[in-house]
Amino acid sequence: MLYVMPVSLSIPIELNSGDDSVRKKVACEEFERIFLYEILKEVRKPVLKSKLFPENSTKQIYDDMLTDALAGEIAKSHQLGVAEQLWKEITLMENLTKENIQNADKY
């Protein structure tokens, strides 16, 4: 279960401006956070179940929230670079598409 913050707290004010580039950049950063969350969730799974610390719903929710917080902090550091690379690919594809449309209009 992925912990999701309320929309009003997680959306920057710039997103309300209508600027697509800001929205795409935030979407890339959110993708990196979710990607890291999934990786950390798999890494934190125990190989052997312990009877000393039984699994219950409270522990599972806490673990998910902790994993989500860790993923968010790692994503904020921009050390992995997934969001930046995705942003570069998106802008490259948009520019290529615009060029193709302009070239098609010439004919």
N, CA, C and O atoms as a GROMACS GRO file, in nm:
protein
  428
    1MET      N    1   0.085  -0.117   0.000
    1MET     CA    2   0.000   0.000   0.000
    1MET      C    3   0.090   0.123   0.000
    1MET      O    4   0.178   0.137   0.085
    2LEU      N    5   0.067   0.210  -0.095
    2LEU     CA    6   0.145   0.332  -0.108
    2LEU      C    7   0.076   0.444  -0.032
    2LEU      O    8  -0.043   0.470  -0.053
    3TYR      N    9   0.149   0.510   0.055
    3TYR     CA   10   0.095   0.622   0.130
    3TYR      C   11   0.090   0.744   0.040
    3TYR      O   12   0.192   0.782  -0.019
    4VAL      N   13  -0.025   0.804   0.029
    4VAL     CA   14  -0.042   0.920  -0.058
    4VAL      C   15  -0.078   1.040   0.027
    4VAL      O   16  -0.171   1.036   0.107
    5MET      N   17  -0.004   1.148   0.008
    5MET     CA   18  -0.032   1.271   0.080
    5MET      C   19  -0.156   1.337   0.020
    5MET      O   20  -0.187   1.315  -0.096
    6PRO      N   21  -0.227   1.417   0.098
    6PRO     CA   22  -0.342   1.489   0.043
    6PRO      C   23  -0.299   1.576  -0.075
    6PRO      O   24  -0.189   1.631  -0.077
    7VAL      N   25  -0.388   1.588  -0.172
    7VAL     CA   26  -0.355   1.658  -0.296
    7VAL      C   27  -0.313   1.802  -0.269
    7VAL      O   28  -0.219   1.851  -0.332
    8SER      N   29  -0.379   1.869  -0.179
    8SER     CA   30  -0.348   2.010  -0.155
    8SER      C   31  -0.207   2.030  -0.100
    8SER      O   32  -0.148   2.136  -0.120
    9LEU      N   33  -0.154   1.930  -0.032
    9LEU     CA   34  -0.020   1.944   0.025
    9LEU      C   35   0.090   1.901  -0.071
    9LEU      O   36   0.202   1.950  -0.063
   10SER      N   37   0.057   1.810  -0.163
   10SER     CA   38   0.162   1.754  -0.248
   10SER      C   39   0.178   1.826  -0.381
   10SER      O   40   0.279   1.807  -0.449
   11ILE      N   41   0.080   1.909  -0.421
   11ILE     CA   42   0.089   1.976  -0.550
   11ILE      C   43   0.147   2.116  -0.531
   11ILE      O   44   0.089   2.198  -0.459
   12PRO      N   45   0.260   2.144  -0.595
   12PRO     CA   46   0.316   2.278  -0.584
   12PRO      C   47   0.224   2.383  -0.646
   12PRO      O   48   0.142   2.352  -0.732
   13ILE      N   49   0.238   2.506  -0.601
   13ILE     CA   50   0.154   2.615  -0.650
   13ILE      C   51   0.176   2.636  -0.800
   13ILE      O   52   0.083   2.676  -0.870
   14GLU      N   53   0.296   2.611  -0.850
   14GLU     CA   54   0.327   2.632  -0.991
   14GLU      C   55   0.240   2.545  -1.082
   14GLU      O   56   0.220   2.581  -1.198
   15LEU      N   57   0.190   2.433  -1.032
   15LEU     CA   58   0.109   2.345  -1.116
   15LEU      C   59  -0.023   2.409  -1.154
   15LEU      O   60  -0.082   2.374  -1.256
   16ASN      N   61  -0.070   2.501  -1.074
   16ASN     CA   62  -0.196   2.567  -1.103
   16ASN      C   63  -0.182   2.675  -1.210
   16ASN      O   64  -0.282   2.731  -1.254
   17SER      N   65  -0.060   2.705  -1.250
   17SER     CA   66  -0.037   2.812  -1.348
   17SER      C   67  -0.075   2.770  -1.489
   17SER      O   68  -0.091   2.856  -1.575
   18GLY      N   69  -0.089   2.641  -1.514
   18GLY     CA   70  -0.124   2.594  -1.647
   18GLY      C   71  -0.004   2.568  -1.735
   18GLY      O   72  -0.020   2.533  -1.852
   19ASP      N   73   0.116   2.582  -1.683
   19ASP     CA   74   0.238   2.560  -1.760
   19ASP      C   75   0.263   2.409  -1.769
   19ASP      O   76   0.283   2.343  -1.668
   20ASP      N   77   0.263   2.356  -1.892
   20ASP     CA   78   0.281   2.212  -1.911
   20ASP      C   79   0.420   2.165  -1.871
   20ASP      O   80   0.434   2.053  -1.822
   21SER      N   81   0.522   2.247  -1.891
   21SER     CA   82   0.658   2.203  -1.859
   21SER      C   83   0.674   2.178  -1.709
   21SER      O   84   0.744   2.086  -1.669
   22VAL      N   85   0.610   2.261  -1.626
   22VAL     CA   86   0.618   2.241  -1.481
   22VAL      C   87   0.546   2.112  -1.444
   22VAL      O   88   0.595   2.035  -1.361
   23ARG      N   89   0.431   2.090  -1.503
   23ARG     CA   90   0.356   1.967  -1.473
   23ARG      C   91   0.434   1.843  -1.513
   23ARG      O   92   0.436   1.744  -1.439
   24LYS      N   93   0.499   1.848  -1.627
   24LYS     CA   94   0.576   1.733  -1.673
   24LYS      C   95   0.696   1.708  -1.583
   24LYS      O   96   0.732   1.594  -1.555
   25LYS      N   97   0.759   1.816  -1.538
   25LYS     CA   98   0.875   1.800  -1.450
   25LYS      C   99   0.832   1.738  -1.317
   25LYS      O  100   0.900   1.649  -1.265
   26VAL      N  101   0.720   1.784  -1.262
   26VAL     CA  102   0.670   1.728  -1.136
   26VAL      C  103   0.629   1.582  -1.157
   26VAL      O  104   0.651   1.499  -1.069
   27ALA      N  105   0.570   1.551  -1.272
   27ALA     CA  106   0.532   1.412  -1.301
   27ALA      C  107   0.656   1.323  -1.310
   27ALA      O  108   0.652   1.208  -1.264
   28CYS      N  109   0.764   1.373  -1.367
   28CYS     CA  110   0.888   1.296  -1.374
   28CYS      C  111   0.945   1.271  -1.235
   28CYS      O  112   0.993   1.161  -1.206
   29GLU      N  113   0.940   1.372  -1.150
   29GLU     CA  114   0.989   1.356  -1.013
   29GLU      C  115   0.902   1.257  -0.935
   29GLU      O  116   0.953   1.178  -0.856
   30GLU      N  117   0.772   1.263  -0.957
   30GLU     CA  118   0.682   1.170  -0.889
   30GLU      C  119   0.704   1.027  -0.940
   30GLU      O  120   0.695   0.932  -0.863
   31PHE      N  121   0.732   1.012  -1.070
   31PHE     CA  122   0.762   0.881  -1.125
   31PHE      C  123   0.887   0.823  -1.058
   31PHE      O  124   0.890   0.705  -1.025
   32GLU      N  125   0.989   0.907  -1.040
   32GLU     CA  126   1.112   0.860  -0.975
   32GLU      C  127   1.083   0.815  -0.831
   32GLU      O  128   1.137   0.714  -0.785
   33ARG      N  129   0.997   0.889  -0.762
   33ARG     CA  130   0.963   0.853  -0.624
   33ARG      C  131   0.890   0.719  -0.620
   33ARG      O  132   0.921   0.634  -0.536
   34ILE      N  133   0.795   0.699  -0.710
   34ILE     CA  134   0.721   0.573  -0.712
   34ILE      C  135   0.812   0.458  -0.754
   34ILE      O  136   0.802   0.348  -0.700
   35PHE      N  137   0.902   0.483  -0.849
   35PHE     CA  138   0.998   0.382  -0.891
   35PHE      C  139   1.086   0.339  -0.774
   35PHE      O  140   1.108   0.220  -0.752
   36LEU      N  141   1.136   0.437  -0.700
   36LEU     CA  142   1.219   0.407  -0.582
   36LEU      C  143   1.138   0.335  -0.474
   36LEU      O  144   1.189   0.246  -0.407
   37TYR      N  145   1.013   0.374  -0.458
   37TYR     CA  146   0.926   0.308  -0.360
   37TYR      C  147   0.915   0.159  -0.391
   37TYR      O  148   0.928   0.075  -0.302
   38GLU      N  149   0.892   0.126  -0.517
   38GLU     CA  150   0.878  -0.015  -0.556
   38GLU      C  151   1.008  -0.092  -0.534
   38GLU      O  152   1.006  -0.206  -0.489
   39ILE      N  153   1.120  -0.030  -0.565
   39ILE     CA  154   1.250  -0.095  -0.542
   39ILE      C  155   1.273  -0.118  -0.393
   39ILE      O  156   1.308  -0.228  -0.352
   40LEU      N  157   1.252  -0.014  -0.313
   40LEU     CA  158   1.273  -0.026  -0.169
   40LEU      C  159   1.177  -0.125  -0.105
   40LEU      O  160   1.214  -0.196  -0.012
   41LYS      N  161   1.055  -0.131  -0.154
   41LYS     CA  162   0.957  -0.225  -0.101
   41LYS      C  163   1.004  -0.369  -0.121
   41LYS      O  164   0.990  -0.453  -0.032
   42GLU      N  165   1.060  -0.397  -0.238
   42GLU     CA  166   1.110  -0.532  -0.265
   42GLU      C  167   1.236  -0.561  -0.184
   42GLU      O  168   1.255  -0.674  -0.137
   43VAL      N  169   1.322  -0.463  -0.169
   43VAL     CA  170   1.447  -0.482  -0.094
   43VAL      C  171   1.419  -0.508   0.053
   43VAL      O  172   1.490  -0.586   0.117
   44ARG      N  173   1.317  -0.443   0.106
   44ARG     CA  174   1.289  -0.454   0.250
   44ARG      C  175   1.210  -0.579   0.286
   44ARG      O  176   1.189  -0.605   0.405
   45LYS      N  177   1.167  -0.657   0.188
   45LYS     CA  178   1.095  -0.780   0.220
   45LYS      C  179   1.191  -0.878   0.288
   45LYS      O  180   1.301  -0.902   0.239
   46PRO      N  181   1.149  -0.933   0.399
   46PRO     CA  182   1.237  -1.030   0.466
   46PRO      C  183   1.239  -1.163   0.391
   46PRO      O  184   1.138  -1.207   0.337
   47VAL      N  185   1.355  -1.224   0.391
   47VAL     CA  186   1.367  -1.355   0.328
   47VAL      C  187   1.301  -1.460   0.416
   47VAL      O  188   1.227  -1.546   0.368
   48LEU      N  189   1.327  -1.452   0.544
   48LEU     CA  190   1.268  -1.545   0.640
   48LEU      C  191   1.174  -1.467   0.732
   48LEU      O  192   1.210  -1.360   0.782
   49LYS      N  193   1.057  -1.521   0.754
   49LYS     CA  194   0.962  -1.456   0.844
   49LYS      C  195   1.001  -1.489   0.988
   49LYS      O  196   1.032  -1.603   1.021
   50SER      N  197   0.998  -1.387   1.072
   50SER     CA  198   1.034  -1.405   1.212
   50SER      C  199   0.909  -1.417   1.297
   50SER      O  200   0.812  -1.344   1.277
   51LYS      N  201   0.911  -1.509   1.390
   51LYS     CA  202   0.799  -1.523   1.483
   51LYS      C  203   0.813  -1.425   1.600
   51LYS      O  204   0.718  -1.403   1.675
   52LEU      N  205   0.930  -1.367   1.613
   52LEU     CA  206   0.955  -1.270   1.719
   52LEU      C  207   0.876  -1.141   1.694
   52LEU      O  208   0.821  -1.082   1.787
   53PHE      N  209   0.872  -1.098   1.568
   53PHE     CA  210   0.796  -0.978   1.530
   53PHE      C  211   0.688  -1.020   1.431
   53PHE      O  212   0.712  -1.024   1.311
   54PRO      N  213   0.569  -1.050   1.481
   54PRO     CA  214   0.463  -1.098   1.392
   54PRO      C  215   0.415  -0.988   1.297
   54PRO      O  216   0.418  -0.870   1.330
   55GLU      N  217   0.371  -1.031   1.179
   55GLU     CA  218   0.317  -0.938   1.081
   55GLU      C  219   0.172  -0.907   1.116
   55GLU      O  220   0.092  -0.998   1.135
   56ASN      N  221   0.139  -0.781   1.123
   56ASN     CA  222   0.000  -0.740   1.138
   56ASN      C  223  -0.022  -0.617   1.051
   56ASN      O  224   0.072  -0.563   0.993
   57SER      N  225  -0.146  -0.573   1.043
   57SER     CA  226  -0.177  -0.462   0.952
   57SER      C  227  -0.110  -0.332   0.996
   57SER      O  228  -0.072  -0.251   0.912
   58THR      N  229  -0.096  -0.312   1.125
   58THR     CA  230  -0.033  -0.189   1.174
   58THR      C  231   0.113  -0.182   1.132
   58THR      O  232   0.160  -0.078   1.086
   59LYS      N  233   0.185  -0.293   1.148
   59LYS     CA  234   0.325  -0.296   1.108
   59LYS      C  235   0.338  -0.279   0.957
   59LYS      O  236   0.430  -0.212   0.909
   60GLN      N  237   0.248  -0.339   0.883
   60GLN     CA  238   0.253  -0.329   0.738
   60GLN      C  239   0.230  -0.184   0.692
   60GLN      O  240   0.299  -0.135   0.603
   61ILE      N  241   0.135  -0.116   0.754
   61ILE     CA  242   0.109   0.024   0.720
   61ILE      C  243   0.230   0.110   0.756
   61ILE      O  244   0.271   0.197   0.679
   62TYR      N  245   0.287   0.086   0.874
   62TYR     CA  246   0.405   0.162   0.916
   62TYR      C  247   0.521   0.139   0.820
   62TYR      O  248   0.588   0.234   0.780
   63ASP      N  249   0.544   0.014   0.782
   63ASP     CA  250   0.653  -0.017   0.689
   63ASP      C  251   0.632   0.051   0.554
   63ASP      O  252   0.726   0.103   0.494
   64ASP      N  253   0.507   0.051   0.506
   64ASP     CA  254   0.478   0.116   0.378
   64ASP      C  255   0.500   0.267   0.386
   64ASP      O  256   0.554   0.327   0.294
   65MET      N  257   0.458   0.327   0.497
   65MET     CA  258   0.478   0.471   0.513
   65MET      C  259   0.626   0.505   0.524
   65MET      O  260   0.671   0.605   0.469
   66LEU      N  261   0.701   0.422   0.595
   66LEU     CA  262   0.845   0.443   0.607
   66LEU      C  263   0.914   0.429   0.472
   66LEU      O  264   1.000   0.509   0.436
   67THR      N  265   0.876   0.327   0.397
   67THR     CA  266   0.933   0.305   0.264
   67THR      C  267   0.901   0.422   0.172
   67THR      O  268   0.987   0.466   0.096
   68ASP      N  269   0.778   0.472   0.179
   68ASP     CA  270   0.738   0.586   0.097
   68ASP      C  271   0.818   0.711   0.135
   68ASP      O  272   0.860   0.787   0.047
   69ALA      N  273   0.838   0.732   0.264
   69ALA     CA  274   0.916   0.848   0.309
   69ALA      C  275   1.061   0.838   0.263
   69ALA      O  276   1.120   0.937   0.221
   70LEU      N  277   1.119   0.719   0.272
   70LEU     CA  278   1.256   0.698   0.225
   70LEU      C  279   1.267   0.724   0.076
   70LEU      O  280   1.360   0.790   0.030
   71ALA      N  281   1.172   0.672   0.001
   71ALA     CA  282   1.172   0.692  -0.145
   71ALA      C  283   1.160   0.840  -0.178
   71ALA      O  284   1.226   0.888  -0.270
   72GLY      N  285   1.077   0.911  -0.105
   72GLY     CA  286   1.061   1.054  -0.128
   72GLY      C  287   1.188   1.131  -0.101
   72GLY      O  288   1.224   1.221  -0.177
   73GLU      N  289   1.257   1.097   0.007
   73GLU     CA  290   1.382   1.167   0.040
   73GLU      C  291   1.492   1.136  -0.060
   73GLU      O  292   1.569   1.224  -0.098
   74ILE      N  293   1.499   1.011  -0.104
   74ILE     CA  294   1.600   0.975  -0.204
   74ILE      C  295   1.570   1.046  -0.336
   74ILE      O  296   1.661   1.095  -0.402
   75ALA      N  297   1.443   1.051  -0.373
   75ALA     CA  298   1.405   1.118  -0.498
   75ALA      C  299   1.434   1.268  -0.491
   75ALA      O  300   1.475   1.328  -0.591
   76LYS      N  301   1.414   1.329  -0.375
   76LYS     CA  302   1.442   1.473  -0.359
   76LYS      C  303   1.590   1.505  -0.377
   76LYS      O  304   1.625   1.614  -0.419
   77SER      N  305   1.676   1.409  -0.345
   77SER     CA  306   1.819   1.433  -0.355
   77SER      C  307   1.868   1.435  -0.500
   77SER      O  308   1.977   1.484  -0.527
   78HIS      N  309   1.789   1.382  -0.593
   78HIS     CA  310   1.822   1.378  -0.736
   78HIS      C  311   1.951   1.301  -0.764
   78HIS      O  312   2.017   1.324  -0.865
   79GLN      N  313   1.988   1.210  -0.675
   79GLN     CA  314   2.110   1.133  -0.693
   79GLN      C  315   2.094   1.022  -0.796
   79GLN      O  316   2.189   0.988  -0.867
   80LEU      N  317   1.975   0.966  -0.805
   80LEU     CA  318   1.952   0.856  -0.899
   80LEU      C  319   1.944   0.908  -1.043
   80LEU      O  320   1.996   0.844  -1.134
   81GLY      N  321   1.879   1.020  -1.063
   81GLY     CA  322   1.875   1.083  -1.195
   81GLY      C  323   1.769   1.031  -1.289
   81GLY      O  324   1.771   1.065  -1.408
   82VAL      N  325   1.675   0.951  -1.241
   82VAL     CA  326   1.569   0.898  -1.327
   82VAL      C  327   1.480   1.011  -1.377
   82VAL      O  328   1.446   1.015  -1.495
   83ALA      N  329   1.441   1.101  -1.288
   83ALA     CA  330   1.352   1.211  -1.326
   83ALA      C  331   1.419   1.301  -1.430
   83ALA      O  332   1.355   1.343  -1.527
   84GLU      N  333   1.546   1.330  -1.411
   84GLU     CA  334   1.617   1.417  -1.506
   84GLU      C  335   1.627   1.351  -1.643
   84GLU      O  336   1.606   1.416  -1.745
   85GLN      N  337   1.660   1.222  -1.645
   85GLN     CA  338   1.672   1.151  -1.772
   85GLN      C  339   1.538   1.141  -1.842
   85GLN      O  340   1.530   1.158  -1.964
   86LEU      N  341   1.433   1.114  -1.767
   86LEU     CA  342   1.298   1.106  -1.823
   86LEU      C  343   1.256   1.242  -1.879
   86LEU      O  344   1.196   1.250  -1.986
   87TRP      N  345   1.289   1.350  -1.806
   87TRP     CA  346   1.258   1.486  -1.851
   87TRP      C  347   1.330   1.516  -1.983
   87TRP      O  348   1.270   1.574  -2.074
   88LYS      N  349   1.456   1.478  -1.993
   88LYS     CA  350   1.531   1.500  -2.117
   88LYS      C  351   1.469   1.424  -2.234
   88LYS      O  352   1.458   1.478  -2.344
   89GLU      N  353   1.429   1.300  -2.209
   89GLU     CA  354   1.367   1.220  -2.315
   89GLU      C  355   1.234   1.279  -2.360
   89GLU      O  356   1.204   1.282  -2.480
   90ILE      N  357   1.155   1.327  -2.265
   90ILE     CA  358   1.025   1.386  -2.299
   90ILE      C  359   1.044   1.512  -2.382
   90ILE      O  360   0.977   1.530  -2.484
   91THR      N  361   1.135   1.599  -2.341
   91THR     CA  362   1.157   1.723  -2.416
   91THR      C  363   1.216   1.694  -2.554
   91THR      O  364   1.182   1.762  -2.651
   92LEU      N  365   1.302   1.594  -2.564
   92LEU     CA  366   1.359   1.556  -2.693
   92LEU      C  367   1.249   1.506  -2.786
   92LEU      O  368   1.243   1.546  -2.902
   93MET      N  369   1.163   1.420  -2.735
   93MET     CA  370   1.054   1.367  -2.818
   93MET      C  371   0.956   1.478  -2.858
   93MET      O  372   0.905   1.477  -2.970
   94GLU      N  373   0.929   1.571  -2.769
   94GLU     CA  374   0.841   1.684  -2.804
   94GLU      C  375   0.902   1.769  -2.914
   94GLU      O  376   0.833   1.810  -3.007
   95ASN      N  377   1.031   1.795  -2.904
   95ASN     CA  378   1.098   1.876  -3.006
   95ASN      C  379   1.099   1.805  -3.140
   95ASN      O  380   1.077   1.868  -3.244
   96LEU      N  381   1.124   1.674  -3.139
   96LEU     CA  382   1.122   1.598  -3.264
   96LEU      C  383   0.983   1.598  -3.325
   96LEU      O  384   0.968   1.608  -3.447
   97THR      N  385   0.881   1.586  -3.241
   97THR     CA  386   0.744   1.587  -3.291
   97THR      C  387   0.710   1.722  -3.351
   97THR      O  388   0.647   1.729  -3.457
   98LYS      N  389   0.750   1.830  -3.285
   98LYS     CA  390   0.725   1.965  -3.338
   98LYS      C  391   0.796   1.985  -3.472
   98LYS      O  392   0.739   2.044  -3.564
   99GLU      N  393   0.920   1.937  -3.482
   99GLU     CA  394   0.994   1.948  -3.608
   99GLU      C  395   0.926   1.869  -3.718
   99GLU      O  396   0.917   1.916  -3.832
  100ASN      N  397   0.878   1.750  -3.686
  100ASN     CA  398   0.810   1.668  -3.787
  100ASN      C  399   0.681   1.735  -3.834
  100ASN      O  400   0.649   1.730  -3.953
  101ILE      N  401   0.609   1.798  -3.744
  101ILE     CA  402   0.486   1.867  -3.782
  101ILE      C  403   0.519   1.987  -3.870
  101ILE      O  404   0.450   2.013  -3.968
  102GLN      N  405   0.623   2.061  -3.834
  102GLN     CA  406   0.662   2.177  -3.915
  102GLN      C  407   0.709   2.134  -4.053
  102GLN      O  408   0.678   2.200  -4.153
  103ASN      N  409   0.784   2.024  -4.060
  103ASN     CA  410   0.831   1.975  -4.190
  103ASN      C  411   0.715   1.923  -4.274
  103ASN      O  412   0.716   1.939  -4.396
  104ALA      N  413   0.616   1.864  -4.212
  104ALA     CA  414   0.500   1.813  -4.285
  104ALA      C  415   0.417   1.928  -4.341
  104ALA      O  416   0.356   1.915  -4.447
  105ASP      N  417   0.414   2.041  -4.269
  105ASP     CA  418   0.338   2.157  -4.315
  105ASP      C  419   0.402   2.222  -4.438
  105ASP      O  420   0.333   2.290  -4.514
  106LYS      N  421   0.531   2.203  -4.457
  106LYS     CA  422   0.601   2.262  -4.571
  106LYS      C  423   0.560   2.198  -4.702
  106LYS      O  424   0.565   2.262  -4.807
  107TYR      N  425   0.518   2.072  -4.696
  107TYR     CA  426   0.487   2.000  -4.820
  107TYR      C  427   0.345   2.016  -4.860
  107TYR      O  428   0.303   1.962  -4.961
   0.00000   0.00000   0.00000
